[in-house]
């Protein structure tokens, strides 16, 4: 298993146990680096709901998917699937 896959497993488990914006920022970045851009965006959307002011989350989204800041909140965007999170 590669580093990204190991990081994904660790962060995914952590986010399920303790959903917070900073873990979500890192989990989304790992997914992004794995080429799973839609899954990353879904995690980042969920993380924005948790704490849009988290600096790690803000920096990560700004560098990778700044368009997310222009979207309505997930609760208003019924088409977004956040999977098991």
Secondary structure, DSSP 8 states (H G I E B T S, - for coil): --HHHHHHHHHHHHHHHS--HHHHHHHHHHHHHTT-HHHHHHHHHHHHHHHTT-HHHHHHHHHH-GGGGGS--GGG-TT---TT-
